Amino acid sequence: MGSLQKSNGGMGSLALLETSCGYLLQELQIIWDEVGEDKFEREKFLLDLEQECLEIYRRKVDRANISRARLHQQLAESEAEFTHLLLSLGERSLPGRPEKMAGTLKEQLNSITPALREMQLRKEERVKQFRVVQGQIHKISAEIAGWTEYSDSTSPVCVNENDLSLKKLEEFQNELQRLQSEKSDRLQRMENCISTIRNLSATLGMDSSSIITKVHPSLNELSGLSKNISDGILEKLDSTVKSLQSEKQTRFDKLQQLGKALSDLWSLMDTPYKDRHEFLHVANLSSMASAEISTPRSLTLDMMQQADTEVKRLDQLKASKMKEFFFKKQIELEDICRRSHMEIPSRSEMEKIISQIDSGEIDHADLLTSVDEQISRAEEEASSRKVIMEKVEKWILACDEELWLEEYSTDENRYSVSRGAHKNLKRAEQARLMVNKIPALVDLLISKTKDWEDERKKVFLYDEVPLLAMLEEYRMLMKEKEEEKQRQRKKVQSKVVPEPDSPFGTRPGTSSRRLSDRSINGGFGSESPLNRKSSLGLQPIGPNSINSPSRGVSSIRGGKKTNRERAYSQKGFSYHLREDTVSVVSAFSGPFSP
């Protein structure tokens, strides 16, 4: 109070007077003086007043301290936030902001606030960039993973605000570009697959929309869904494409085979153009590759069925024509074999080939080759038999003449003067010449036949009878005939005693009986060569079967297969002739000369 009073006096009073408080205190003293306020009360009042002023000052100072501390805190937080923003944004400093700040706290705070605001704006922009990039990354990743239900609202993007640097943003952008490129590649791959499926379906005559929808509904443009580009869908598309390509290749191969078969059948049967026109496109496939086929509905199942039906129809027609061709060739082969007296192919072989034609087991080219080979072999063998067969014909003709000559020699009327007798005489002379050549001809035939068999390693058959056996039997018969002839002559010479007036014995009487028409017209010699060839064979040899070798050959004509088995029954074709052969005196009772 004293200090206050002292302050009231002198310099203090003067200072107070200079303020509003001083004027008010002066006015209060005037009031006190006028009232007569006690000095003690005055002191107490002034003391209270001073205390109140101190409290007010203290509160103000505290507030000022708090405000200063707040400014320090704000400045520190701003500095810290600024520094954090610089670090998170990956920047060292902000252009235009001094490294060292000076001035009051408010000046310093006012100095950093614009820079801080700019950094916050940059952060917000950077966060937006991160959110956009990461959102696109999440979306594309979800599409690649096959999450068709993905949306921004259900899958919020979490941005790491502690690392908002351009380097990090660039990493996300690179990842986004990679995913976008992958998505683009997948979409392109998907479009290629879908396009391929459409083309293949059109070629095969299938519904491409149902095939694509079956892979995944989102692939159908009418569905309005975002396309699923997951690995599973792409694998299904690839599998579908491969399946359709395989089906296309299978149908193409089948139609190509049918087309080639049609071309071969048309060419084989010389089918006119008007009958080919309907299936020309199928036949043209044989000269094309599968990749070249892209025309819609060019490989449909209906087309395959129609082409297959046509091929089967033509196959049946071909089989019928092949049978006709085979029968003609068979007749030609049989004719060759018959002319050369060779063994004709068995009926069972022919039936086997016919069954192969019906079943389609033998092709026309194979049949033609087989038949031509058979005919060629038959012609070649016939050619190799030609020389022997010509001599066999001469032998048979000579044997026929020998038979005729034997009959002629036994005819008592051969010297009678009758119509045609001179012809028989002339023929007898010619027949005797031929008969004399028979032994040499038989020997030659045996030699050539053996050479033929040695060269061919097979038996020479004449109408399915071994020719060597026939020749050997004939030669044995000739030998027996000659021996019998000698015996008969000896008997005749021993019995006949010539009379004195008739040294030459009795002359055979003549008669008006004429030779039969058969003898006059050539007898056995008039028999056709075909009949002679077809009748050649071995007959059983017994006491009453042979009058002469020529009759033996004549009897050989009658037998074929039934006697061939007996001809082979003994090794070397040995034949046991009975020694009690019938007498052939009648064949040689008359003179040889007519």
GIWOZI-V62352 format. One record per residue. N is the residue number from 1. RES is the residue in three letters. OMEGA is omega in whole degrees, -180 to 180 (* if undefined). NEAR is the number of other C-alpha atoms within 12 Angstrom. D_FIRST is the distance of its C-alpha to the first C-alpha in whole Angstrom. Layout:
<<N;RES;OMEGA;NEAR;D_FIRST> <N;RES;OMEGA;NEAR;D_FIRST>>
//
This chain:
<<1;MET;179;20;0> <2;GLY;178;16;4> <3;SER;177;16;5> <4;LEU;179;26;5> <5;GLN;179;23;6> <6;LYS;179;15;8> <7;SER;179;20;9> <8;ASN;179;25;10> <9;GLY;174;18;12> <10;GLY;-177;14;15> <11;MET;-178;16;16> <12;GLY;-179;20;13> <13;SER;180;23;14> <14;LEU;179;19;17> <15;ALA;180;20;17> <16;LEU;-179;23;15> <17;LEU;-177;20;18> <18;GLU;180;16;20> <19;THR;178;14;19> <20;SER;180;13;20> <21;CYS;179;20;16> <22;GLY;176;22;16> <23;TYR;180;18;19> <24;LEU;178;16;17> <25;LEU;177;30;14> <26;GLN;179;22;16> <27;GLU;178;16;18> <28;LEU;178;20;16> <29;GLN;178;25;15> <30;ILE;-180;15;19> <31;ILE;-179;15;19> <32;TRP;180;20;17> <33;ASP;-178;14;18> <34;GLU;-179;11;22> <35;VAL;-177;12;21> <36;GLY;-179;14;19> <37;GLU;-178;17;16> <38;ASP;-178;15;15> <39;LYS;179;16;12> <40;PHE;179;14;11> <41;GLU;178;16;12> <42;ARG;-179;25;10> <43;GLU;-180;21;6> <44;LYS;180;18;8> <45;PHE;-179;22;10> <46;LEU;178;25;7> <47;LEU;178;19;6> <48;ASP;-179;16;9> <49;LEU;180;20;10> <50;GLU;-179;22;8> <51;GLN;178;16;10> <52;GLU;178;14;13> <53;CYS;179;15;13> <54;LEU;179;15;13> <55;GLU;178;14;16> <56;ILE;178;14;18> <57;TYR;-178;15;18> <58;ARG;179;15;19> <59;ARG;179;15;22> <60;LYS;-180;15;23> <61;VAL;178;15;23> <62;ASP;178;16;25> <63;ARG;179;15;27> <64;ALA;178;14;27> <65;ASN;179;16;28> <66;ILE;179;16;31> <67;SER;179;18;32> <68;ARG;179;19;33> <69;ALA;178;18;34> <70;ARG;178;19;36> <71;LEU;176;23;37> <72;HIS;-178;21;38> <73;GLN;179;19;40> <74;GLN;179;24;42> <75;LEU;179;28;43> <76;ALA;179;20;44> <77;GLU;179;20;46> <78;SER;178;28;47> <79;GLU;-179;30;48> <80;ALA;179;18;50> <81;GLU;180;26;52> <82;PHE;179;34;53> <83;THR;179;26;54> <84;HIS;179;26;56> <85;LEU;178;34;57> <86;LEU;-179;30;59> <87;LEU;-178;22;60> <88;SER;179;30;62> <89;LEU;177;33;63> <90;GLY;179;25;64> <91;GLU;-179;21;63> <92;ARG;-178;17;61> <93;SER;179;22;59> <94;LEU;179;24;58> <95;PRO;179;14;59> <96;GLY;178;13;57> <97;ARG;-179;21;54> <98;PRO;180;13;52> <99;GLU;-180;16;52> <100;LYS;-178;11;49> <101;MET;178;17;46> <102;ALA;180;14;43> <103;GLY;-179;11;40> <104;THR;-179;14;37> <105;LEU;-179;22;38> <106;LYS;178;21;39> <107;GLU;179;16;41> <108;GLN;-180;25;43> <109;LEU;178;28;43> <110;ASN;180;22;44> <111;SER;-176;24;47> <112;ILE;-175;32;48> <113;THR;178;24;48> <114;PRO;180;20;51> <115;ALA;179;28;53> <116;LEU;180;31;52> <117;ARG;179;21;54> <118;GLU;179;22;57> <119;MET;178;34;57> <120;GLN;177;26;57> <121;LEU;177;17;59> <122;ARG;179;26;62> <123;LYS;-179;33;61> <124;GLU;180;20;62> <125;GLU;-180;20;65> <126;ARG;178;31;66> <127;VAL;178;31;66> <128;LYS;179;21;68> <129;GLN;178;25;71> <130;PHE;-177;33;71> <131;ARG;180;28;71> <132;VAL;-177;23;74> <133;VAL;-179;29;76> <134;GLN;178;34;75> <135;GLY;178;29;76> <136;GLN;178;30;79> <137;ILE;180;31;80> <138;HIS;-178;30;80> <139;LYS;-180;31;82> <140;ILE;178;35;85> <141;SER;178;28;84> <142;ALA;179;27;85> <143;GLU;179;32;88> <144;ILE;179;30;89> <145;ALA;178;24;89> <146;GLY;179;24;90> <147;TRP;-177;22;87> <148;THR;-177;21;88> <149;GLU;-176;17;85> <150;TYR;174;22;83> <151;SER;-178;18;80> <152;ASP;-177;19;76> <153;SER;-178;10;75> <154;THR;-179;11;76> <155;SER;-178;18;76> <156;PRO;-179;16;72> <157;VAL;178;22;72> <158;CYS;-178;17;69> <159;VAL;176;23;68> <160;ASN;-176;19;66> <161;GLU;178;27;63> <162;ASN;178;20;62> <163;ASP;-180;24;65> <164;LEU;-177;33;66> <165;SER;178;28;67> <166;LEU;178;24;70> <167;LYS;178;17;72> <168;LYS;178;25;72> <169;LEU;178;29;73> <170;GLU;177;18;76> <171;GLU;177;19;77> <172;PHE;180;28;77> <173;GLN;176;24;78> <174;ASN;177;19;81> <175;GLU;178;22;81> <176;LEU;179;26;82> <177;GLN;178;21;84> <178;ARG;180;18;86> <179;LEU;178;27;86> <180;GLN;178;25;87> <181;SER;178;20;90> <182;GLU;178;23;91> <183;LYS;179;31;91> <184;SER;179;19;93> <185;ASP;180;19;95> <186;ARG;178;30;95> <187;LEU;179;29;96> <188;GLN;178;19;98> <189;ARG;179;24;100> <190;MET;179;35;100> <191;GLU;178;26;101> <192;ASN;179;19;104> <193;CYS;-180;33;105> <194;ILE;178;36;105> <195;SER;178;22;107> <196;THR;179;30;109> <197;ILE;179;38;110> <198;ARG;-179;31;110> <199;ASN;-180;29;113> <200;LEU;180;40;115> <201;SER;179;33;114> <202;ALA;180;25;116> <203;THR;-177;32;119> <204;LEU;-180;34;119> <205;GLY;180;26;119> <206;MET;178;25;116> <207;ASP;-177;21;113> <208;SER;-177;27;110> <209;SER;-179;24;108> <210;SER;178;19;108> <211;ILE;-179;28;109> <212;ILE;180;37;105> <213;THR;179;26;104> <214;LYS;177;17;105> <215;VAL;175;30;103> <216;HIS;-177;30;100> <217;PRO;-177;21;99> <218;SER;-179;25;96> <219;LEU;177;33;99> <220;ASN;-176;24;101> <221;GLU;-179;18;99> <222;LEU;-178;14;100> <223;SER;-179;14;97> <224;GLY;-180;11;94> <225;LEU;175;17;93> <226;SER;-175;26;91> <227;LYS;176;35;94> <228;ASN;-176;37;93> <229;ILE;-177;36;94> <230;SER;179;31;93> <231;ASP;-179;23;96> <232;GLY;-180;20;98> <233;ILE;179;31;98> <234;LEU;178;32;100> <235;GLU;178;21;102> <236;LYS;178;26;103> <237;LEU;178;35;104> <238;ASP;179;26;106> <239;SER;179;20;108> <240;THR;179;29;109> <241;VAL;180;31;110> <242;LYS;179;19;112> <243;SER;179;21;113> <244;LEU;177;33;114> <245;GLN;177;29;116> <246;SER;178;18;118> <247;GLU;179;26;119> <248;LYS;-180;37;120> <249;GLN;179;24;122> <250;THR;180;21;123> <251;ARG;180;34;125> <252;PHE;179;37;125> <253;ASP;180;25;127> <254;LYS;-180;28;129> <255;LEU;178;43;130> <256;GLN;176;32;131> <257;GLN;178;25;133> <258;LEU;179;35;135> <259;GLY;178;34;135> <260;LYS;178;29;137> <261;ALA;179;33;139> <262;LEU;-180;39;140> <263;SER;180;34;141> <264;ASP;-180;24;143> <265;LEU;177;32;145> <266;TRP;-179;29;145> <267;SER;-178;18;146> <268;LEU;-175;23;149> <269;MET;178;25;150> <270;ASP;-178;17;150> <271;THR;179;18;148> <272;PRO;-175;15;148> <273;TYR;-176;14;144> <274;LYS;178;11;144> <275;ASP;179;17;144> <276;ARG;-168;26;141> <277;HIS;-175;16;139> <278;GLU;-176;18;137> <279;PHE;178;31;136> <280;LEU;-179;25;136> <281;HIS;177;27;132> <282;VAL;179;37;132> <283;ALA;-179;31;135> <284;ASN;180;26;133> <285;LEU;-177;31;130> <286;SER;-180;25;132> <287;SER;-177;20;132> <288;MET;175;19;128> <289;ALA;-177;16;125> <290;SER;-178;26;122> <291;ALA;-178;17;120> <292;GLU;-177;17;122> <293;ILE;179;30;122> <294;SER;-180;26;119> <295;THR;-180;19;121> <296;PRO;176;17;120> <297;ARG;178;24;122> <298;SER;-180;30;124> <299;LEU;-178;38;124> <300;THR;178;29;124> <301;LEU;179;22;125> <302;ASP;180;17;128> <303;MET;178;27;129> <304;MET;-180;31;130> <305;GLN;180;19;132> <306;GLN;180;21;134> <307;ALA;179;34;134> <308;ASP;178;26;135> <309;THR;180;19;138> <310;GLU;178;29;139> <311;VAL;179;31;140> <312;LYS;179;21;141> <313;ARG;179;18;144> <314;LEU;177;30;145> <315;ASP;178;32;145> <316;GLN;178;20;147> <317;LEU;179;22;149> <318;LYS;179;34;149> <319;ALA;179;31;151> <320;SER;179;22;153> <321;LYS;177;23;154> <322;MET;177;34;154> <323;LYS;179;31;156> <324;GLU;179;17;159> <325;PHE;-178;23;158> <326;PHE;179;33;159> <327;PHE;179;23;162> <328;LYS;180;18;163> <329;LYS;179;26;163> <330;GLN;177;33;164> <331;ILE;178;21;167> <332;GLU;179;23;167> <333;LEU;-180;34;167> <334;GLU;179;28;169> <335;ASP;177;23;172> <336;ILE;-180;28;171> <337;CYS;-178;34;172> <338;ARG;-180;28;175> <339;ARG;-179;31;176> <340;SER;179;35;176> <341;HIS;177;39;177> <342;MET;-180;34;173> <343;GLU;180;28;171> <344;ILE;179;28;169> <345;PRO;-176;25;166> <346;SER;179;14;165> <347;ARG;-179;14;164> <348;SER;178;11;161> <349;GLU;178;14;160> <350;MET;179;24;160> <351;GLU;178;17;159> <352;LYS;178;16;156> <353;ILE;178;30;155> <354;ILE;179;27;155> <355;SER;176;18;153> <356;GLN;177;21;150> <357;ILE;-180;30;151> <358;ASP;-178;23;150> <359;SER;-180;17;147> <360;GLY;-179;23;146> <361;GLU;-179;17;146> <362;ILE;-179;24;148> <363;ASP;-180;26;147> <364;HIS;-180;32;150> <365;ALA;178;20;149> <366;ASP;179;18;150> <367;LEU;180;29;153> <368;LEU;180;25;154> <369;THR;-178;17;154> <370;SER;-178;21;155> <371;VAL;179;33;158> <372;ASP;178;23;159> <373;GLU;178;18;159> <374;GLN;180;25;161> <375;ILE;179;29;164> <376;SER;178;20;163> <377;ARG;180;19;164> <378;ALA;179;31;167> <379;GLU;180;25;168> <380;GLU;179;20;168> <381;GLU;177;31;170> <382;ALA;178;31;172> <383;SER;179;21;173> <384;SER;-179;23;173> <385;ARG;-170;35;176> <386;LYS;-177;25;178> <387;VAL;180;19;180> <388;ILE;-178;34;181> <389;MET;178;31;181> <390;GLU;180;24;184> <391;LYS;175;27;186> <392;VAL;178;37;185> <393;GLU;178;31;186> <394;LYS;180;29;190> <395;TRP;-180;40;190> <396;ILE;179;45;190> <397;LEU;179;36;192> <398;ALA;177;35;195> <399;CYS;176;43;194> <400;ASP;179;38;195> <401;GLU;178;40;198> <402;GLU;177;43;199> <403;LEU;179;36;199> <404;TRP;-178;41;201> <405;LEU;178;42;204> <406;GLU;178;36;204> <407;GLU;-179;36;205> <408;TYR;-178;41;207> <409;SER;180;33;209> <410;THR;-179;25;210> <411;ASP;-179;32;211> <412;GLU;-177;23;215> <413;ASN;-175;27;215> <414;ARG;-179;38;213> <415;TYR;-178;31;216> <416;SER;177;22;218> <417;VAL;-179;18;218> <418;SER;-179;20;216> <419;ARG;178;20;213> <420;GLY;-178;22;210> <421;ALA;-180;28;212> <422;HIS;178;18;211> <423;LYS;179;22;208> <424;ASN;178;38;207> <425;LEU;179;30;209> <426;LYS;-180;20;207> <427;ARG;-180;28;204> <428;ALA;177;35;206> <429;GLU;-180;23;206> <430;GLN;180;24;203> <431;ALA;-179;36;201> <432;ARG;177;29;203> <433;LEU;180;20;202> <434;MET;-178;26;198> <435;VAL;180;32;199> <436;ASN;-179;21;200> <437;LYS;-175;22;197> <438;ILE;-178;32;195> <439;PRO;178;27;195> <440;ALA;180;19;193> <441;LEU;179;29;191> <442;VAL;178;35;190> <443;ASP;179;24;190> <444;LEU;179;25;187> <445;LEU;-180;36;185> <446;ILE;180;29;185> <447;SER;-178;20;184> <448;LYS;179;27;181> <449;THR;177;36;180> <450;LYS;177;26;179> <451;ASP;179;20;178> <452;TRP;-179;27;175> <453;GLU;177;23;174> <454;ASP;-179;13;174> <455;GLU;-175;15;172> <456;ARG;-177;15;170> <457;LYS;179;11;169> <458;LYS;-178;16;171> <459;VAL;176;25;174> <460;PHE;-179;36;176> <461;LEU;174;38;176> <462;TYR;-173;40;179> <463;ASP;175;34;178> <464;GLU;177;36;176> <465;VAL;179;36;179> <466;PRO;-177;38;179> <467;LEU;-180;42;181> <468;LEU;179;38;182> <469;ALA;178;38;183> <470;MET;-178;45;185> <471;LEU;180;45;187> <472;GLU;178;33;188> <473;GLU;-180;37;189> <474;TYR;180;40;191> <475;ARG;176;30;193> <476;MET;178;30;193> <477;LEU;177;34;195> <478;MET;180;31;197> <479;LYS;178;18;198> <480;GLU;179;27;199> <481;LYS;-179;30;201> <482;GLU;179;23;203> <483;GLU;178;20;204> <484;GLU;179;27;205> <485;LYS;179;27;207> <486;GLN;180;19;209> <487;ARG;-179;18;210> <488;GLN;180;22;211> <489;ARG;179;23;213> <490;LYS;178;14;215> <491;LYS;-179;15;216> <492;VAL;-179;18;217> <493;GLN;-179;14;219> <494;SER;-178;11;220> <495;LYS;-174;11;222> <496;VAL;176;15;223> <497;VAL;-176;15;227> <498;PRO;177;15;228> <499;GLU;-178;10;231> <500;PRO;-179;9;234> <501;ASP;179;9;234> <502;SER;-176;11;230> <503;PRO;-176;11;229> <504;PHE;179;13;225> <505;GLY;-179;15;225> <506;THR;178;14;225> <507;ARG;178;13;223> <508;PRO;180;19;220> <509;GLY;179;14;222> <510;THR;-180;15;220> <511;SER;179;15;219> <512;SER;-179;16;218> <513;ARG;-178;18;215> <514;ARG;172;23;212> <515;LEU;180;32;209> <516;SER;178;22;206> <517;ASP;-178;16;204> <518;ARG;179;18;201> <519;SER;-178;32;204> <520;ILE;-175;27;205> <521;ASN;175;19;201> <522;GLY;177;32;200> <523;GLY;-178;27;199> <524;PHE;179;32;196> <525;GLY;180;30;196> <526;SER;-179;19;195> <527;GLU;-175;23;192> <528;SER;179;17;189> <529;PRO;-179;25;186> <530;LEU;179;20;183> <531;ASN;178;21;186> <532;ARG;-178;31;187> <533;LYS;-175;35;183> <534;SER;-176;27;182> <535;SER;-176;28;185> <536;LEU;178;38;184> <537;GLY;-179;39;184> <538;LEU;176;42;185> <539;GLN;177;33;187> <540;PRO;-177;27;188> <541;ILE;-178;32;191> <542;GLY;-176;18;194> <543;PRO;-175;17;198> <544;ASN;-173;20;198> <545;SER;-172;26;196> <546;ILE;171;35;197> <547;ASN;180;34;200> <548;SER;176;42;199> <549;PRO;-179;42;196> <550;SER;177;40;196> <551;ARG;175;36;196> <552;GLY;177;38;193> <553;VAL;178;44;191> <554;SER;179;38;192> <555;SER;178;33;191> <556;ILE;-178;40;188> <557;ARG;-171;32;186> <558;GLY;-174;25;186> <559;GLY;178;29;183> <560;LYS;-172;28;180> <561;LYS;-176;25;177> <562;THR;-180;18;179> <563;ASN;179;27;181> <564;ARG;-180;29;178> <565;GLU;179;19;177> <566;ARG;-180;24;180> <567;ALA;179;33;180> <568;TYR;-171;24;177> <569;SER;-180;14;178> <570;GLN;-175;13;180> <571;LYS;179;11;178> <572;GLY;178;15;180> <573;PHE;180;24;181> <574;SER;-180;19;185> <575;TYR;179;27;187> <576;HIS;-180;18;190> <577;LEU;178;22;193> <578;ARG;-178;17;196> <579;GLU;-178;18;199> <580;ASP;-179;17;201> <581;THR;-178;24;200> <582;VAL;-179;24;203> <583;SER;179;26;206> <584;VAL;-178;34;205> <585;VAL;-177;27;209> <586;SER;-179;22;209> <587;ALA;-176;32;206> <588;PHE;-177;30;209> <589;SER;-179;24;212> <590;GLY;179;28;213> <591;PRO;179;23;213> <592;PHE;-177;24;210> <593;SER;-180;23;212> <594;PRO;*;28;213>>
//
